[in-house]
Amino acid sequence: MNEIFFKELRIEYIFNPKLKHSYINIKPNYEPNATQVAKVILKTPKISQNFIHELLLEREYWIRKQILKFQKTKPKEINLEDEVLLFGEIYSLDSQEARLLRKKLINIPINATIKIQKSYDLFYFERSQEYLPKRVEYFSQIMGLEYRALVFKKFKSKWGSCDSKKIITLNTQLMKVQKELIDYVIVHELAHLVHMNHSKAFHAYVEKYLPFSQRLRNTLKNTHF
């Protein structure tokens, strides 16, 4: 991965001639001693420095707006008109990652807020169906555990649950957070198949399969949507 500096911003860029368009992604910067709270990653089919500079000039306001959101302590907010939050990164609706959502929104009037929100909810539900079962299966095999069913719902106050019937329910809003946090929730709920509580034994069991689970748990506690 290459990097350039645009004004005072550090930009990482990936050259890929197979791409049809250029995309800019913004994600949290967890690097030690990082001077920039968010990483700016540009994926482009063009290697011309002039092209990259002009593109960054064109998107500068949007880039700075996203970085500012990472500097705030309140939950991330997105503009329902032109952005989507996926796996902890904010994408513009013209990005490849948002293509399925873009198709849902294309015929909805800009002032139809309820319909727009339902389209976002459906997008996250479908992405949950696509992504989460693979991760649950992966960790259930590693942990040697069996669950009865996997259910997806949109919750406001919890990320997931596991009941006495071995039914695991996961919040579709998980699609908004980083993948490492998703893995934590999955391991957490699977661990309830062994410990139906939050005892020291439970947390030790989670830590066995997810080192740094305490850090992940603390991050998740401060994440709300």
PyMOL CGO cylinders between C-alpha atoms (Angstrom):
from pymol import cmd
from pymol.cgo import CYLINDER

trace = [
    CYLINDER, 0.00, 0.00, 0.00, 1.37, 3.40, -1.00, 0.3, 1, 1, 1, 1, 1, 1,
    CYLINDER, 1.37, 3.40, -1.00, 0.79, 6.70, 0.72, 0.3, 1, 1, 1, 1, 1, 1,
    CYLINDER, 0.79, 6.70, 0.72, 0.78, 10.39, -0.08, 0.3, 1, 1, 1, 1, 1, 1,
    CYLINDER, 0.78, 10.39, -0.08, 0.07, 13.55, 1.88, 0.3, 1, 1, 1, 1, 1, 1,
    CYLINDER, 0.07, 13.55, 1.88, -2.77, 15.77, 0.77, 0.3, 1, 1, 1, 1, 1, 1,
    CYLINDER, -2.77, 15.77, 0.77, -2.32, 19.04, 2.63, 0.3, 1, 1, 1, 1, 1, 1,
    CYLINDER, -2.32, 19.04, 2.63, -1.89, 17.72, 6.20, 0.3, 1, 1, 1, 1, 1, 1,
    CYLINDER, -1.89, 17.72, 6.20, -3.85, 14.49, 5.60, 0.3, 1, 1, 1, 1, 1, 1,
    CYLINDER, -3.85, 14.49, 5.60, -2.13, 11.14, 5.22, 0.3, 1, 1, 1, 1, 1, 1,
    CYLINDER, -2.13, 11.14, 5.22, -3.76, 9.19, 2.40, 0.3, 1, 1, 1, 1, 1, 1,
    CYLINDER, -3.76, 9.19, 2.40, -3.14, 5.49, 1.76, 0.3, 1, 1, 1, 1, 1, 1,
    CYLINDER, -3.14, 5.49, 1.76, -3.84, 4.43, -1.79, 0.3, 1, 1, 1, 1, 1, 1,
    CYLINDER, -3.84, 4.43, -1.79, -4.11, 1.10, -3.56, 0.3, 1, 1, 1, 1, 1, 1,
    CYLINDER, -4.11, 1.10, -3.56, -3.61, 0.90, -7.31, 0.3, 1, 1, 1, 1, 1, 1,
    CYLINDER, -3.61, 0.90, -7.31, -5.85, -1.70, -8.97, 0.3, 1, 1, 1, 1, 1, 1,
    CYLINDER, -5.85, -1.70, -8.97, -6.22, -1.50, -12.77, 0.3, 1, 1, 1, 1, 1, 1,
    CYLINDER, -6.22, -1.50, -12.77, -9.21, -3.89, -12.62, 0.3, 1, 1, 1, 1, 1, 1,
    CYLINDER, -9.21, -3.89, -12.62, -11.38, -1.30, -10.87, 0.3, 1, 1, 1, 1, 1, 1,
    CYLINDER, -11.38, -1.30, -10.87, -13.83, 0.67, -12.98, 0.3, 1, 1, 1, 1, 1, 1,
    CYLINDER, -13.83, 0.67, -12.98, -14.05, 3.57, -10.53, 0.3, 1, 1, 1, 1, 1, 1,
    CYLINDER, -14.05, 3.57, -10.53, -12.10, 5.12, -7.68, 0.3, 1, 1, 1, 1, 1, 1,
    CYLINDER, -12.10, 5.12, -7.68, -13.31, 4.66, -4.10, 0.3, 1, 1, 1, 1, 1, 1,
    CYLINDER, -13.31, 4.66, -4.10, -12.45, 6.43, -0.86, 0.3, 1, 1, 1, 1, 1, 1,
    CYLINDER, -12.45, 6.43, -0.86, -12.97, 4.63, 2.46, 0.3, 1, 1, 1, 1, 1, 1,
    CYLINDER, -12.97, 4.63, 2.46, -12.65, 6.09, 5.95, 0.3, 1, 1, 1, 1, 1, 1,
    CYLINDER, -12.65, 6.09, 5.95, -11.93, 3.78, 8.90, 0.3, 1, 1, 1, 1, 1, 1,
    CYLINDER, -11.93, 3.78, 8.90, -10.75, 4.12, 12.53, 0.3, 1, 1, 1, 1, 1, 1,
    CYLINDER, -10.75, 4.12, 12.53, -6.99, 4.33, 13.02, 0.3, 1, 1, 1, 1, 1, 1,
    CYLINDER, -6.99, 4.33, 13.02, -5.89, 1.96, 15.80, 0.3, 1, 1, 1, 1, 1, 1,
    CYLINDER, -5.89, 1.96, 15.80, -2.16, 2.29, 15.10, 0.3, 1, 1, 1, 1, 1, 1,
    CYLINDER, -2.16, 2.29, 15.10, -0.06, 3.11, 18.20, 0.3, 1, 1, 1, 1, 1, 1,
    CYLINDER, -0.06, 3.11, 18.20, 0.80, 6.81, 18.46, 0.3, 1, 1, 1, 1, 1, 1,
    CYLINDER, 0.80, 6.81, 18.46, -1.33, 7.61, 15.42, 0.3, 1, 1, 1, 1, 1, 1,
    CYLINDER, -1.33, 7.61, 15.42, -1.56, 11.35, 14.71, 0.3, 1, 1, 1, 1, 1, 1,
    CYLINDER, -1.56, 11.35, 14.71, -4.67, 10.94, 12.55, 0.3, 1, 1, 1, 1, 1, 1,
    CYLINDER, -4.67, 10.94, 12.55, -7.80, 9.50, 14.17, 0.3, 1, 1, 1, 1, 1, 1,
    CYLINDER, -7.80, 9.50, 14.17, -9.00, 7.91, 10.94, 0.3, 1, 1, 1, 1, 1, 1,
    CYLINDER, -9.00, 7.91, 10.94, -7.37, 6.22, 7.99, 0.3, 1, 1, 1, 1, 1, 1,
    CYLINDER, -7.37, 6.22, 7.99, -8.20, 7.53, 4.54, 0.3, 1, 1, 1, 1, 1, 1,
    CYLINDER, -8.20, 7.53, 4.54, -7.85, 4.77, 1.95, 0.3, 1, 1, 1, 1, 1, 1,
    CYLINDER, -7.85, 4.77, 1.95, -8.13, 5.44, -1.76, 0.3, 1, 1, 1, 1, 1, 1,
    CYLINDER, -8.13, 5.44, -1.76, -8.59, 2.55, -4.20, 0.3, 1, 1, 1, 1, 1, 1,
    CYLINDER, -8.59, 2.55, -4.20, -8.11, 3.61, -7.79, 0.3, 1, 1, 1, 1, 1, 1,
    CYLINDER, -8.11, 3.61, -7.79, -7.47, 2.20, -11.30, 0.3, 1, 1, 1, 1, 1, 1,
    CYLINDER, -7.47, 2.20, -11.30, -5.33, 5.23, -12.14, 0.3, 1, 1, 1, 1, 1, 1,
    CYLINDER, -5.33, 5.23, -12.14, -1.80, 5.83, -10.91, 0.3, 1, 1, 1, 1, 1, 1,
    CYLINDER, -1.80, 5.83, -10.91, -1.48, 9.42, -12.12, 0.3, 1, 1, 1, 1, 1, 1,
    CYLINDER, -1.48, 9.42, -12.12, -0.57, 11.76, -9.25, 0.3, 1, 1, 1, 1, 1, 1,
    CYLINDER, -0.57, 11.76, -9.25, -2.44, 14.59, -10.95, 0.3, 1, 1, 1, 1, 1, 1,
    CYLINDER, -2.44, 14.59, -10.95, -5.60, 12.47, -11.12, 0.3, 1, 1, 1, 1, 1, 1,
    CYLINDER, -5.60, 12.47, -11.12, -5.29, 11.49, -7.45, 0.3, 1, 1, 1, 1, 1, 1,
    CYLINDER, -5.29, 11.49, -7.45, -4.74, 15.11, -6.42, 0.3, 1, 1, 1, 1, 1, 1,
    CYLINDER, -4.74, 15.11, -6.42, -7.77, 16.31, -8.37, 0.3, 1, 1, 1, 1, 1, 1,
    CYLINDER, -7.77, 16.31, -8.37, -9.92, 13.53, -6.93, 0.3, 1, 1, 1, 1, 1, 1,
    CYLINDER, -9.92, 13.53, -6.93, -8.89, 14.41, -3.39, 0.3, 1, 1, 1, 1, 1, 1,
    CYLINDER, -8.89, 14.41, -3.39, -9.62, 18.07, -4.04, 0.3, 1, 1, 1, 1, 1, 1,
    CYLINDER, -9.62, 18.07, -4.04, -13.08, 17.14, -5.26, 0.3, 1, 1, 1, 1, 1, 1,
    CYLINDER, -13.08, 17.14, -5.26, -13.81, 14.92, -2.25, 0.3, 1, 1, 1, 1, 1, 1,
    CYLINDER, -13.81, 14.92, -2.25, -11.95, 16.95, 0.38, 0.3, 1, 1, 1, 1, 1, 1,
    CYLINDER, -11.95, 16.95, 0.38, -15.05, 18.27, 2.15, 0.3, 1, 1, 1, 1, 1, 1,
    CYLINDER, -15.05, 18.27, 2.15, -16.57, 14.78, 2.41, 0.3, 1, 1, 1, 1, 1, 1,
    CYLINDER, -16.57, 14.78, 2.41, -13.28, 13.30, 3.67, 0.3, 1, 1, 1, 1, 1, 1,
    CYLINDER, -13.28, 13.30, 3.67, -12.86, 15.92, 6.38, 0.3, 1, 1, 1, 1, 1, 1,
    CYLINDER, -12.86, 15.92, 6.38, -16.49, 15.54, 7.44, 0.3, 1, 1, 1, 1, 1, 1,
    CYLINDER, -16.49, 15.54, 7.44, -15.98, 11.79, 7.98, 0.3, 1, 1, 1, 1, 1, 1,
    CYLINDER, -15.98, 11.79, 7.98, -12.73, 12.29, 9.92, 0.3, 1, 1, 1, 1, 1, 1,
    CYLINDER, -12.73, 12.29, 9.92, -14.49, 14.79, 12.15, 0.3, 1, 1, 1, 1, 1, 1,
    CYLINDER, -14.49, 14.79, 12.15, -17.07, 12.15, 13.06, 0.3, 1, 1, 1, 1, 1, 1,
    CYLINDER, -17.07, 12.15, 13.06, -14.31, 9.89, 14.39, 0.3, 1, 1, 1, 1, 1, 1,
    CYLINDER, -14.31, 9.89, 14.39, -13.07, 12.73, 16.59, 0.3, 1, 1, 1, 1, 1, 1,
    CYLINDER, -13.07, 12.73, 16.59, -16.41, 13.00, 18.35, 0.3, 1, 1, 1, 1, 1, 1,
    CYLINDER, -16.41, 13.00, 18.35, -17.28, 10.77, 21.29, 0.3, 1, 1, 1, 1, 1, 1,
    CYLINDER, -17.28, 10.77, 21.29, -20.92, 10.38, 20.32, 0.3, 1, 1, 1, 1, 1, 1,
    CYLINDER, -20.92, 10.38, 20.32, -21.98, 7.45, 18.08, 0.3, 1, 1, 1, 1, 1, 1,
    CYLINDER, -21.98, 7.45, 18.08, -21.23, 7.70, 14.39, 0.3, 1, 1, 1, 1, 1, 1,
    CYLINDER, -21.23, 7.70, 14.39, -23.94, 9.30, 12.35, 0.3, 1, 1, 1, 1, 1, 1,
    CYLINDER, -23.94, 9.30, 12.35, -24.42, 8.98, 8.63, 0.3, 1, 1, 1, 1, 1, 1,
    CYLINDER, -24.42, 8.98, 8.63, -26.28, 11.04, 6.12, 0.3, 1, 1, 1, 1, 1, 1,
    CYLINDER, -26.28, 11.04, 6.12, -29.09, 8.79, 4.86, 0.3, 1, 1, 1, 1, 1, 1,
    CYLINDER, -29.09, 8.79, 4.86, -28.96, 10.58, 1.52, 0.3, 1, 1, 1, 1, 1, 1,
    CYLINDER, -28.96, 10.58, 1.52, -25.44, 9.61, 0.49, 0.3, 1, 1, 1, 1, 1, 1,
    CYLINDER, -25.44, 9.61, 0.49, -23.63, 7.41, 3.03, 0.3, 1, 1, 1, 1, 1, 1,
    CYLINDER, -23.63, 7.41, 3.03, -23.67, 3.96, 4.57, 0.3, 1, 1, 1, 1, 1, 1,
    CYLINDER, -23.67, 3.96, 4.57, -21.84, 2.57, 7.61, 0.3, 1, 1, 1, 1, 1, 1,
    CYLINDER, -21.84, 2.57, 7.61, -20.52, -0.96, 7.07, 0.3, 1, 1, 1, 1, 1, 1,
    CYLINDER, -20.52, -0.96, 7.07, -18.03, -2.91, 9.20, 0.3, 1, 1, 1, 1, 1, 1,
    CYLINDER, -18.03, -2.91, 9.20, -16.95, 0.26, 10.97, 0.3, 1, 1, 1, 1, 1, 1,
    CYLINDER, -16.95, 0.26, 10.97, -16.24, 2.18, 7.78, 0.3, 1, 1, 1, 1, 1, 1,
    CYLINDER, -16.24, 2.18, 7.78, -18.25, 4.98, 6.22, 0.3, 1, 1, 1, 1, 1, 1,
    CYLINDER, -18.25, 4.98, 6.22, -18.83, 4.60, 2.48, 0.3, 1, 1, 1, 1, 1, 1,
    CYLINDER, -18.83, 4.60, 2.48, -20.45, 6.93, 0.01, 0.3, 1, 1, 1, 1, 1, 1,
    CYLINDER, -20.45, 6.93, 0.01, -23.47, 5.45, -1.76, 0.3, 1, 1, 1, 1, 1, 1,
    CYLINDER, -23.47, 5.45, -1.76, -21.62, 5.44, -5.07, 0.3, 1, 1, 1, 1, 1, 1,
    CYLINDER, -21.62, 5.44, -5.07, -19.07, 2.94, -3.69, 0.3, 1, 1, 1, 1, 1, 1,
    CYLINDER, -19.07, 2.94, -3.69, -18.96, -0.73, -4.61, 0.3, 1, 1, 1, 1, 1, 1,
    CYLINDER, -18.96, -0.73, -4.61, -19.75, -1.70, -1.00, 0.3, 1, 1, 1, 1, 1, 1,
    CYLINDER, -19.75, -1.70, -1.00, -23.05, 0.18, -1.15, 0.3, 1, 1, 1, 1, 1, 1,
    CYLINDER, -23.05, 0.18, -1.15, -24.27, -1.06, -4.54, 0.3, 1, 1, 1, 1, 1, 1,
    CYLINDER, -24.27, -1.06, -4.54, -27.06, -3.26, -3.11, 0.3, 1, 1, 1, 1, 1, 1,
    CYLINDER, -27.06, -3.26, -3.11, -28.35, -0.42, -0.95, 0.3, 1, 1, 1, 1, 1, 1,
    CYLINDER, -28.35, -0.42, -0.95, -28.11, 1.98, -3.88, 0.3, 1, 1, 1, 1, 1, 1,
    CYLINDER, -28.11, 1.98, -3.88, -30.46, -0.25, -5.88, 0.3, 1, 1, 1, 1, 1, 1,
    CYLINDER, -30.46, -0.25, -5.88, -33.01, -0.18, -3.05, 0.3, 1, 1, 1, 1, 1, 1,
    CYLINDER, -33.01, -0.18, -3.05, -32.91, 3.62, -2.78, 0.3, 1, 1, 1, 1, 1, 1,
    CYLINDER, -32.91, 3.62, -2.78, -32.91, 4.52, -6.45, 0.3, 1, 1, 1, 1, 1, 1,
    CYLINDER, -32.91, 4.52, -6.45, -36.69, 5.01, -6.78, 0.3, 1, 1, 1, 1, 1, 1,
    CYLINDER, -36.69, 5.01, -6.78, -37.38, 6.39, -3.29, 0.3, 1, 1, 1, 1, 1, 1,
    CYLINDER, -37.38, 6.39, -3.29, -37.99, 10.16, -2.99, 0.3, 1, 1, 1, 1, 1, 1,
    CYLINDER, -37.99, 10.16, -2.99, -35.35, 11.97, -0.95, 0.3, 1, 1, 1, 1, 1, 1,
    CYLINDER, -35.35, 11.97, -0.95, -37.95, 13.16, 1.58, 0.3, 1, 1, 1, 1, 1, 1,
    CYLINDER, -37.95, 13.16, 1.58, -39.42, 9.68, 2.19, 0.3, 1, 1, 1, 1, 1, 1,
    CYLINDER, -39.42, 9.68, 2.19, -37.47, 9.20, 5.44, 0.3, 1, 1, 1, 1, 1, 1,
    CYLINDER, -37.47, 9.20, 5.44, -39.36, 6.14, 6.69, 0.3, 1, 1, 1, 1, 1, 1,
    CYLINDER, -39.36, 6.14, 6.69, -38.95, 4.27, 3.39, 0.3, 1, 1, 1, 1, 1, 1,
    CYLINDER, -38.95, 4.27, 3.39, -35.28, 5.20, 3.28, 0.3, 1, 1, 1, 1, 1, 1,
    CYLINDER, -35.28, 5.20, 3.28, -34.74, 3.90, 6.82, 0.3, 1, 1, 1, 1, 1, 1,
    CYLINDER, -34.74, 3.90, 6.82, -36.55, 0.65, 5.95, 0.3, 1, 1, 1, 1, 1, 1,
    CYLINDER, -36.55, 0.65, 5.95, -34.25, 0.23, 2.94, 0.3, 1, 1, 1, 1, 1, 1,
    CYLINDER, -34.25, 0.23, 2.94, -31.22, 0.62, 5.20, 0.3, 1, 1, 1, 1, 1, 1,
    CYLINDER, -31.22, 0.62, 5.20, -32.68, -1.88, 7.68, 0.3, 1, 1, 1, 1, 1, 1,
    CYLINDER, -32.68, -1.88, 7.68, -33.29, -4.39, 4.89, 0.3, 1, 1, 1, 1, 1, 1,
    CYLINDER, -33.29, -4.39, 4.89, -29.75, -3.85, 3.60, 0.3, 1, 1, 1, 1, 1, 1,
    CYLINDER, -29.75, -3.85, 3.60, -28.28, -4.62, 7.03, 0.3, 1, 1, 1, 1, 1, 1,
    CYLINDER, -28.28, -4.62, 7.03, -30.57, -7.63, 7.44, 0.3, 1, 1, 1, 1, 1, 1,
    CYLINDER, -30.57, -7.63, 7.44, -29.46, -9.07, 4.10, 0.3, 1, 1, 1, 1, 1, 1,
    CYLINDER, -29.46, -9.07, 4.10, -25.80, -8.41, 4.86, 0.3, 1, 1, 1, 1, 1, 1,
    CYLINDER, -25.80, -8.41, 4.86, -26.29, -10.14, 8.23, 0.3, 1, 1, 1, 1, 1, 1,
    CYLINDER, -26.29, -10.14, 8.23, -27.71, -13.20, 6.48, 0.3, 1, 1, 1, 1, 1, 1,
    CYLINDER, -27.71, -13.20, 6.48, -24.72, -13.22, 4.16, 0.3, 1, 1, 1, 1, 1, 1,
    CYLINDER, -24.72, -13.22, 4.16, -21.91, -12.61, 6.65, 0.3, 1, 1, 1, 1, 1, 1,
    CYLINDER, -21.91, -12.61, 6.65, -22.88, -13.73, 10.15, 0.3, 1, 1, 1, 1, 1, 1,
    CYLINDER, -22.88, -13.73, 10.15, -23.72, -17.44, 9.62, 0.3, 1, 1, 1, 1, 1, 1,
    CYLINDER, -23.72, -17.44, 9.62, -20.21, -18.09, 8.29, 0.3, 1, 1, 1, 1, 1, 1,
    CYLINDER, -20.21, -18.09, 8.29, -18.60, -16.48, 11.35, 0.3, 1, 1, 1, 1, 1, 1,
    CYLINDER, -18.60, -16.48, 11.35, -20.93, -18.27, 13.79, 0.3, 1, 1, 1, 1, 1, 1,
    CYLINDER, -20.93, -18.27, 13.79, -20.17, -21.60, 12.13, 0.3, 1, 1, 1, 1, 1, 1,
    CYLINDER, -20.17, -21.60, 12.13, -16.43, -20.85, 12.17, 0.3, 1, 1, 1, 1, 1, 1,
    CYLINDER, -16.43, -20.85, 12.17, -16.33, -20.14, 15.89, 0.3, 1, 1, 1, 1, 1, 1,
    CYLINDER, -16.33, -20.14, 15.89, -18.78, -22.89, 16.85, 0.3, 1, 1, 1, 1, 1, 1,
    CYLINDER, -18.78, -22.89, 16.85, -16.45, -25.43, 15.24, 0.3, 1, 1, 1, 1, 1, 1,
    CYLINDER, -16.45, -25.43, 15.24, -13.38, -23.99, 16.95, 0.3, 1, 1, 1, 1, 1, 1,
    CYLINDER, -13.38, -23.99, 16.95, -15.16, -23.99, 20.31, 0.3, 1, 1, 1, 1, 1, 1,
    CYLINDER, -15.16, -23.99, 20.31, -16.72, -27.41, 19.73, 0.3, 1, 1, 1, 1, 1, 1,
    CYLINDER, -16.72, -27.41, 19.73, -20.23, -26.14, 20.41, 0.3, 1, 1, 1, 1, 1, 1,
    CYLINDER, -20.23, -26.14, 20.41, -23.60, -26.75, 18.78, 0.3, 1, 1, 1, 1, 1, 1,
    CYLINDER, -23.60, -26.75, 18.78, -26.47, -24.29, 18.62, 0.3, 1, 1, 1, 1, 1, 1,
    CYLINDER, -26.47, -24.29, 18.62, -30.05, -24.99, 17.59, 0.3, 1, 1, 1, 1, 1, 1,
    CYLINDER, -30.05, -24.99, 17.59, -30.83, -21.97, 15.42, 0.3, 1, 1, 1, 1, 1, 1,
    CYLINDER, -30.83, -21.97, 15.42, -29.50, -18.57, 14.37, 0.3, 1, 1, 1, 1, 1, 1,
    CYLINDER, -29.50, -18.57, 14.37, -31.90, -15.61, 14.22, 0.3, 1, 1, 1, 1, 1, 1,
    CYLINDER, -31.90, -15.61, 14.22, -31.41, -12.00, 13.08, 0.3, 1, 1, 1, 1, 1, 1,
    CYLINDER, -31.41, -12.00, 13.08, -33.30, -9.03, 14.50, 0.3, 1, 1, 1, 1, 1, 1,
    CYLINDER, -33.30, -9.03, 14.50, -32.84, -5.30, 14.86, 0.3, 1, 1, 1, 1, 1, 1,
    CYLINDER, -32.84, -5.30, 14.86, -32.41, -4.42, 18.54, 0.3, 1, 1, 1, 1, 1, 1,
    CYLINDER, -32.41, -4.42, 18.54, -31.91, -1.04, 20.20, 0.3, 1, 1, 1, 1, 1, 1,
    CYLINDER, -31.91, -1.04, 20.20, -30.42, -2.15, 23.51, 0.3, 1, 1, 1, 1, 1, 1,
    CYLINDER, -30.42, -2.15, 23.51, -28.44, -5.37, 22.96, 0.3, 1, 1, 1, 1, 1, 1,
    CYLINDER, -28.44, -5.37, 22.96, -26.11, -6.88, 20.39, 0.3, 1, 1, 1, 1, 1, 1,
    CYLINDER, -26.11, -6.88, 20.39, -27.25, -10.46, 20.77, 0.3, 1, 1, 1, 1, 1, 1,
    CYLINDER, -27.25, -10.46, 20.77, -28.63, -13.19, 23.00, 0.3, 1, 1, 1, 1, 1, 1,
    CYLINDER, -28.63, -13.19, 23.00, -28.52, -16.93, 23.59, 0.3, 1, 1, 1, 1, 1, 1,
    CYLINDER, -28.52, -16.93, 23.59, -31.43, -18.65, 25.31, 0.3, 1, 1, 1, 1, 1, 1,
    CYLINDER, -31.43, -18.65, 25.31, -31.79, -21.97, 27.12, 0.3, 1, 1, 1, 1, 1, 1,
    CYLINDER, -31.79, -21.97, 27.12, -33.05, -23.59, 23.92, 0.3, 1, 1, 1, 1, 1, 1,
    CYLINDER, -33.05, -23.59, 23.92, -29.67, -22.87, 22.27, 0.3, 1, 1, 1, 1, 1, 1,
    CYLINDER, -29.67, -22.87, 22.27, -31.15, -20.28, 19.93, 0.3, 1, 1, 1, 1, 1, 1,
    CYLINDER, -31.15, -20.28, 19.93, -28.69, -17.49, 19.16, 0.3, 1, 1, 1, 1, 1, 1,
    CYLINDER, -28.69, -17.49, 19.16, -30.10, -14.12, 18.12, 0.3, 1, 1, 1, 1, 1, 1,
    CYLINDER, -30.10, -14.12, 18.12, -27.84, -11.45, 16.63, 0.3, 1, 1, 1, 1, 1, 1,
    CYLINDER, -27.84, -11.45, 16.63, -28.56, -7.78, 16.07, 0.3, 1, 1, 1, 1, 1, 1,
    CYLINDER, -28.56, -7.78, 16.07, -28.49, -6.79, 12.38, 0.3, 1, 1, 1, 1, 1, 1,
    CYLINDER, -28.49, -6.79, 12.38, -26.89, -3.50, 13.49, 0.3, 1, 1, 1, 1, 1, 1,
    CYLINDER, -26.89, -3.50, 13.49, -23.70, -5.52, 13.99, 0.3, 1, 1, 1, 1, 1, 1,
    CYLINDER, -23.70, -5.52, 13.99, -23.06, -4.90, 10.31, 0.3, 1, 1, 1, 1, 1, 1,
    CYLINDER, -23.06, -4.90, 10.31, -22.16, -1.33, 11.28, 0.3, 1, 1, 1, 1, 1, 1,
    CYLINDER, -22.16, -1.33, 11.28, -19.26, -2.21, 13.61, 0.3, 1, 1, 1, 1, 1, 1,
    CYLINDER, -19.26, -2.21, 13.61, -15.75, -3.51, 13.00, 0.3, 1, 1, 1, 1, 1, 1,
    CYLINDER, -15.75, -3.51, 13.00, -15.39, -7.20, 12.22, 0.3, 1, 1, 1, 1, 1, 1,
    CYLINDER, -15.39, -7.20, 12.22, -13.37, -7.85, 15.38, 0.3, 1, 1, 1, 1, 1, 1,
    CYLINDER, -13.37, -7.85, 15.38, -16.30, -6.55, 17.45, 0.3, 1, 1, 1, 1, 1, 1,
    CYLINDER, -16.30, -6.55, 17.45, -18.70, -8.80, 15.54, 0.3, 1, 1, 1, 1, 1, 1,
    CYLINDER, -18.70, -8.80, 15.54, -16.48, -11.77, 16.35, 0.3, 1, 1, 1, 1, 1, 1,
    CYLINDER, -16.48, -11.77, 16.35, -16.55, -10.80, 20.02, 0.3, 1, 1, 1, 1, 1, 1,
    CYLINDER, -16.55, -10.80, 20.02, -20.37, -10.78, 20.11, 0.3, 1, 1, 1, 1, 1, 1,
    CYLINDER, -20.37, -10.78, 20.11, -20.49, -14.16, 18.37, 0.3, 1, 1, 1, 1, 1, 1,
    CYLINDER, -20.49, -14.16, 18.37, -18.01, -15.78, 20.76, 0.3, 1, 1, 1, 1, 1, 1,
    CYLINDER, -18.01, -15.78, 20.76, -19.81, -14.12, 23.69, 0.3, 1, 1, 1, 1, 1, 1,
    CYLINDER, -19.81, -14.12, 23.69, -23.16, -15.62, 22.72, 0.3, 1, 1, 1, 1, 1, 1,
    CYLINDER, -23.16, -15.62, 22.72, -21.68, -19.04, 21.92, 0.3, 1, 1, 1, 1, 1, 1,
    CYLINDER, -21.68, -19.04, 21.92, -20.01, -19.02, 25.33, 0.3, 1, 1, 1, 1, 1, 1,
    CYLINDER, -20.01, -19.02, 25.33, -23.47, -18.84, 26.90, 0.3, 1, 1, 1, 1, 1, 1,
    CYLINDER, -23.47, -18.84, 26.90, -24.03, -22.38, 25.64, 0.3, 1, 1, 1, 1, 1, 1,
    CYLINDER, -24.03, -22.38, 25.64, -21.53, -23.35, 28.35, 0.3, 1, 1, 1, 1, 1, 1,
    CYLINDER, -21.53, -23.35, 28.35, -22.05, -20.60, 30.94, 0.3, 1, 1, 1, 1, 1, 1,
    CYLINDER, -22.05, -20.60, 30.94, -25.53, -19.04, 31.12, 0.3, 1, 1, 1, 1, 1, 1,
    CYLINDER, -25.53, -19.04, 31.12, -24.19, -16.11, 33.14, 0.3, 1, 1, 1, 1, 1, 1,
    CYLINDER, -24.19, -16.11, 33.14, -21.44, -13.49, 33.15, 0.3, 1, 1, 1, 1, 1, 1,
    CYLINDER, -21.44, -13.49, 33.15, -19.25, -15.07, 35.80, 0.3, 1, 1, 1, 1, 1, 1,
    CYLINDER, -19.25, -15.07, 35.80, -15.44, -15.03, 35.91, 0.3, 1, 1, 1, 1, 1, 1,
    CYLINDER, -15.44, -15.03, 35.91, -15.54, -18.49, 34.37, 0.3, 1, 1, 1, 1, 1, 1,
    CYLINDER, -15.54, -18.49, 34.37, -17.63, -17.14, 31.49, 0.3, 1, 1, 1, 1, 1, 1,
    CYLINDER, -17.63, -17.14, 31.49, -15.23, -14.27, 30.75, 0.3, 1, 1, 1, 1, 1, 1,
    CYLINDER, -15.23, -14.27, 30.75, -12.23, -16.60, 31.03, 0.3, 1, 1, 1, 1, 1, 1,
    CYLINDER, -12.23, -16.60, 31.03, -13.90, -18.91, 28.52, 0.3, 1, 1, 1, 1, 1, 1,
    CYLINDER, -13.90, -18.91, 28.52, -14.43, -16.04, 26.07, 0.3, 1, 1, 1, 1, 1, 1,
    CYLINDER, -14.43, -16.04, 26.07, -10.82, -14.89, 26.58, 0.3, 1, 1, 1, 1, 1, 1,
    CYLINDER, -10.82, -14.89, 26.58, -9.63, -18.40, 25.72, 0.3, 1, 1, 1, 1, 1, 1,
    CYLINDER, -9.63, -18.40, 25.72, -10.93, -18.02, 22.17, 0.3, 1, 1, 1, 1, 1, 1,
    CYLINDER, -10.93, -18.02, 22.17, -10.62, -14.25, 21.80, 0.3, 1, 1, 1, 1, 1, 1,
    CYLINDER, -10.62, -14.25, 21.80, -7.53, -12.70, 23.39, 0.3, 1, 1, 1, 1, 1, 1,
    CYLINDER, -7.53, -12.70, 23.39, -8.03, -9.01, 24.24, 0.3, 1, 1, 1, 1, 1, 1,
    CYLINDER, -8.03, -9.01, 24.24, -11.74, -9.67, 24.74, 0.3, 1, 1, 1, 1, 1, 1,
    CYLINDER, -11.74, -9.67, 24.74, -11.77, -7.12, 27.59, 0.3, 1, 1, 1, 1, 1, 1,
    CYLINDER, -11.77, -7.12, 27.59, -10.68, -4.38, 25.18, 0.3, 1, 1, 1, 1, 1, 1,
    CYLINDER, -10.68, -4.38, 25.18, -13.28, -5.46, 22.65, 0.3, 1, 1, 1, 1, 1, 1,
    CYLINDER, -13.28, -5.46, 22.65, -15.99, -5.57, 25.33, 0.3, 1, 1, 1, 1, 1, 1,
    CYLINDER, -15.99, -5.57, 25.33, -15.15, -2.04, 26.48, 0.3, 1, 1, 1, 1, 1, 1,
    CYLINDER, -15.15, -2.04, 26.48, -15.20, -0.73, 22.92, 0.3, 1, 1, 1, 1, 1, 1,
    CYLINDER, -15.20, -0.73, 22.92, -18.59, -2.33, 22.31, 0.3, 1, 1, 1, 1, 1, 1,
    CYLINDER, -18.59, -2.33, 22.31, -20.03, -0.82, 25.49, 0.3, 1, 1, 1, 1, 1, 1,
    CYLINDER, -20.03, -0.82, 25.49, -19.29, 2.63, 24.10, 0.3, 1, 1, 1, 1, 1, 1,
    CYLINDER, -19.29, 2.63, 24.10, -20.80, 1.86, 20.69, 0.3, 1, 1, 1, 1, 1, 1,
    CYLINDER, -20.80, 1.86, 20.69, -24.45, 2.75, 20.17, 0.3, 1, 1, 1, 1, 1, 1,
    CYLINDER, -24.45, 2.75, 20.17, -26.68, 3.14, 17.13, 0.3, 1, 1, 1, 1, 1, 1,
]
cmd.load_cgo(trace, "trace")
